[in-house]
Amino acid sequence: MKIAVVGLGVLGRAIVSRWLQTKVLGKQNLFGISYKKEKNLPIKLTTNYKEKADLYVIAVKPHSLGSVLDKLSPGSNLVSLVTGVPISAYKNFNVARVITNTPSLIGAGVSAVSFSENFKRKKDVFKLLSTLGEVVELSESNSDVLTALTASGPAFFYTMVEALADGAVAMGLRRKDALRLAALTMRGAAEMVLFTGTHPASLKDDVTTPSGCTIEGLHVLEEGNIRATLARALRVTTERARVLGKVARD
Ligand SMILES: NC(=O)c1ccc[n+]([C@@H]2O[C@H](COP(=O)([O-])OP(=O)(O)OC[C@H]3O[C@@H](n4cnc5c(N)ncnc54)[C@H](OP(=O)(O)O)[C@@H]3O)[C@@H](O)[C@H]2O)c1
């Protein structure tokens, strides 16, 4: 398998190093296509967009996509990580459209993939993406809500970690400890939901003892409308992703 990565910025570099680290690809299977001299990359670089590859992984910003597609050979297989651009915009190419998120940079991401009709190398795409974390195949019609939930989602969870840590600092914990413990607690709670398969409301009930302290804190969250606020954040983010996707299409 020969893979070309087009666009060696934050995401392009991170996936190159994950693929080499996890040994899903060796240096001989991987090259970069870049118009500038990228430093400190352990793979071959070329400016020749026509150099043959089984898959071209596109990791450029949406505004650079047009110039990349103009240079690649029609009929090539693309794995596009570009945000907001629908499969229909990649005329003359076979496309796997991927919505991934920043935890992919450490192998803890979620990637949702949709394929153009007759895409032939699905197995290879799953193999490559699984080094970045979990992979799901979903209909492209879910792209905007996925952009909100999984791609923007980490920002929502970071905000919660920061806010909880702020509270803990106010109550005397050192900032460094507060952040680490808040993040570990969030990870543990997420893993409980994933591994037990129990509804989060039931897991929450397990933590709330009668006349205890947790129920006091939960009441404060409810007064602050936490559920409606989070659900609305998701809806507004989805609507914005829809608008940005339309701009990218036009
Ligand atoms: N960063 C993330 O964690 C993340 C997560 C999910 C999705 N994404 C998506 O992935 C894409 C890339 O994001 P990024 O954060 O990696 O962006 P980035 O850091 O700006 O990297 C893009 C790279 O592509 C290069 N480039 C531009 N035009 C090119 C061309 N014609 N040929 C070859 N290389 C070209 C850019 O060079 P110049 O700087 O010289 O233009 C830059 O090095 C975006 O669409 C983004 O929405 C990113």
The ligand as an SDF file (V2000), in Angstrom:
LIG
                    3D

 48 52  0  0  0  0  0  0  0  0999 V2000
   -5.8840   20.0630   13.5710 N   0  0  0  0  0  0  0  0  0  0  0  0
   -6.7800   19.1390   13.9080 C   0  0  0  0  0  0  0  0  0  0  0  0
   -6.7060   18.5250   14.9750 O   0  0  0  0  0  0  0  0  0  0  0  0
   -7.9240   18.7800   12.9890 C   0  0  0  0  0  0  0  0  0  0  0  0
   -8.8900   17.8980   13.4460 C   0  0  0  0  0  0  0  0  0  0  0  0
   -9.9160   17.5260   12.5690 C   0  0  0  0  0  0  0  0  0  0  0  0
   -9.9610   18.0350   11.2750 C   0  0  0  0  0  0  0  0  0  0  0  0
   -9.0230   18.9100   10.8610 N   0  0  0  0  0  0  0  0  0  0  0  0
   -9.0860   19.4110    9.4780 C   0  0  0  0  0  0  0  0  0  0  0  0
   -7.9150   18.9870    8.8060 O   0  0  0  0  0  0  0  0  0  0  0  0
   -7.5140   19.9650    7.8710 C   0  0  0  0  0  0  0  0  0  0  0  0
   -6.0770   20.3870    8.1760 C   0  0  0  0  0  0  0  0  0  0  0  0
   -6.0300   20.9910    9.4510 O   0  0  0  0  0  0  0  0  0  0  0  0
   -4.6640   21.4470   10.1250 P   0  0  0  0  0  0  0  0  0  0  0  0
   -5.0230   21.9170   11.4850 O   0  0  0  0  0  0  0  0  0  0  0  0
   -3.6550   20.3730    9.9810 O   0  0  0  0  0  0  0  0  0  0  0  0
   -4.2930   22.6940    9.1820 O   0  0  0  0  0  0  0  0  0  0  0  0
   -2.8500   23.3620    8.9690 P   0  0  0  0  0  0  0  0  0  0  0  0
   -2.0160   23.2020   10.1940 O   0  0  0  0  0  0  0  0  0  0  0  0
   -3.0890   24.7310    8.4200 O   0  0  0  0  0  0  0  0  0  0  0  0
   -2.1880   22.4400    7.8460 O   0  0  0  0  0  0  0  0  0  0  0  0
   -2.5180   22.4930    6.4890 C   0  0  0  0  0  0  0  0  0  0  0  0
   -1.2120   22.3490    5.7310 C   0  0  0  0  0  0  0  0  0  0  0  0
   -1.4980   22.1820    4.3350 O   0  0  0  0  0  0  0  0  0  0  0  0
   -0.5640   22.9730    3.6010 C   0  0  0  0  0  0  0  0  0  0  0  0
   -1.0970   23.2600    2.2770 N   0  0  0  0  0  0  0  0  0  0  0  0
   -1.9310   24.2590    1.8670 C   0  0  0  0  0  0  0  0  0  0  0  0
   -2.1660   24.1770    0.5530 N   0  0  0  0  0  0  0  0  0  0  0  0
   -1.4760   23.1000    0.1060 C   0  0  0  0  0  0  0  0  0  0  0  0
   -1.3100   22.4940   -1.1590 C   0  0  0  0  0  0  0  0  0  0  0  0
   -1.9120   22.9930   -2.2690 N   0  0  0  0  0  0  0  0  0  0  0  0
   -0.5090   21.4020   -1.2640 N   0  0  0  0  0  0  0  0  0  0  0  0
    0.0970   20.8720   -0.1850 C   0  0  0  0  0  0  0  0  0  0  0  0
    0.0000   21.4050    1.0560 N   0  0  0  0  0  0  0  0  0  0  0  0
   -0.7930   22.5020    1.2000 C   0  0  0  0  0  0  0  0  0  0  0  0
   -0.4330   24.2070    4.4670 C   0  0  0  0  0  0  0  0  0  0  0  0
    0.6870   24.9870    4.1150 O   0  0  0  0  0  0  0  0  0  0  0  0
    0.5740   26.6070    4.3320 P   0  0  0  0  0  0  0  0  0  0  0  0
    0.4660   26.8160    5.7990 O   0  0  0  0  0  0  0  0  0  0  0  0
    1.8270   27.1160    3.7150 O   0  0  0  0  0  0  0  0  0  0  0  0
   -0.6770   27.0390    3.5940 O   0  0  0  0  0  0  0  0  0  0  0  0
   -0.3010   23.5800    5.8490 C   0  0  0  0  0  0  0  0  0  0  0  0
    1.0230   23.1500    6.1010 O   0  0  0  0  0  0  0  0  0  0  0  0
   -8.5060   21.1160    7.9830 C   0  0  0  0  0  0  0  0  0  0  0  0
   -9.4830   21.0210    6.9690 O   0  0  0  0  0  0  0  0  0  0  0  0
   -9.0870   20.9310    9.3620 C   0  0  0  0  0  0  0  0  0  0  0  0
  -10.3890   21.4390    9.4700 O   0  0  0  0  0  0  0  0  0  0  0  0
   -7.9900   19.2990   11.6830 C   0  0  0  0  0  0  0  0  0  0  0  0
  1  2  1  0
  2  3  2  0
  2  4  1  0
  4  5  1  0
  4 48  2  0
  5  6  2  0
  6  7  1  0
  7  8  2  0
  8  9  1  0
  8 48  1  0
  9 10  1  0
  9 46  1  0
 10 11  1  0
 11 12  1  0
 11 44  1  0
 12 13  1  0
 13 14  1  0
 14 15  2  0
 14 16  1  0
 14 17  1  0
 17 18  1  0
 18 19  2  0
 18 20  1  0
 18 21  1  0
 21 22  1  0
 22 23  1  0
 23 24  1  0
 23 42  1  0
 24 25  1  0
 25 26  1  0
 25 36  1  0
 26 27  1  0
 26 35  1  0
 27 28  2  0
 28 29  1  0
 29 30  1  0
 29 35  2  0
 30 31  1  0
 30 32  2  0
 32 33  1  0
 33 34  2  0
 34 35  1  0
 36 37  1  0
 36 42  1  0
 37 38  1  0
 38 39  2  0
 38 40  1  0
 38 41  1  0
 42 43  1  0
 44 45  1  0
 44 46  1  0
 46 47  1  0
M  CHG  2   8   1  16  -1
M  END
$$$$
